[in-house]
Amino acid sequence: MLRNAQIFKWIMEHPGRGRPYSIRTLALASGCSRGLVEKLANGTQPTADVDDAHSLVEALGVALLVLFAPPSSPELDGTSSVRTPTAKE
């Protein structure tokens, strides 16, 4: 989950390396779609898949956790492969 769209836009303008990015140039540099970068920047899409998130932060020159927060609980977001025991177990 993207921590904050404003921080994302600020980092696009002040990347850890190189010159500022536009939506188009960040999409090209990261290999992500222009639509994804635009939606993250304007706050209409708060998530990106893991590969896209890694590609974006690599292009921007920041650590993953600067821009993206991990899910609060694997059980809550449905990604856990571990079953919660029932009362009978």
Backbone hydrogen bonds, N-H to C=O, Kabsch-Sander energy under -0.5 kcal/mol:
donor,donor_aa,acceptor,acceptor_aa,energy
2,L,46,P,-4.3
3,R,67,L,-3.5
8,F,4,N,-2.1
9,K,5,A,-2.4
10,W,6,Q,-2.3
11,I,7,I,-2.7
12,M,8,F,-2.0
13,E,9,K,-1.7
14,H,10,W,-1.5
16,G,60,L,-3.0
21,Y,12,M,-3.3
26,L,22,S,-2.3
27,A,23,I,-2.1
28,L,24,R,-2.2
29,A,25,T,-2.5
30,S,26,L,-2.4
31,G,27,A,-1.8
32,C,27,A,-0.6
37,V,33,S,-2.0
38,E,34,R,-2.6
39,K,35,G,-2.5
40,L,36,L,-2.5
41,A,37,V,-2.4
42,N,38,E,-2.1
43,G,39,K,-0.7
43,G,40,L,-0.6
44,T,39,K,-1.2
45,Q,39,K,-1.5
53,A,49,D,-2.7
54,H,50,V,-2.5
55,S,51,D,-2.2
56,L,52,D,-2.6
57,V,53,A,-2.3
58,E,54,H,-2.0
59,A,55,S,-2.1
60,L,56,L,-2.2
61,G,57,V,-1.4
62,V,57,V,-1.9
66,V,63,A,-1.5
67,L,63,A,-0.8
67,L,64,L,-0.9
68,F,64,L,-2.8
69,A,1,M,-3.3
77,D,73,S,-1.7
79,T,74,P,-1.3
80,S,74,P,-1.4
89,E,86,T,-0.8
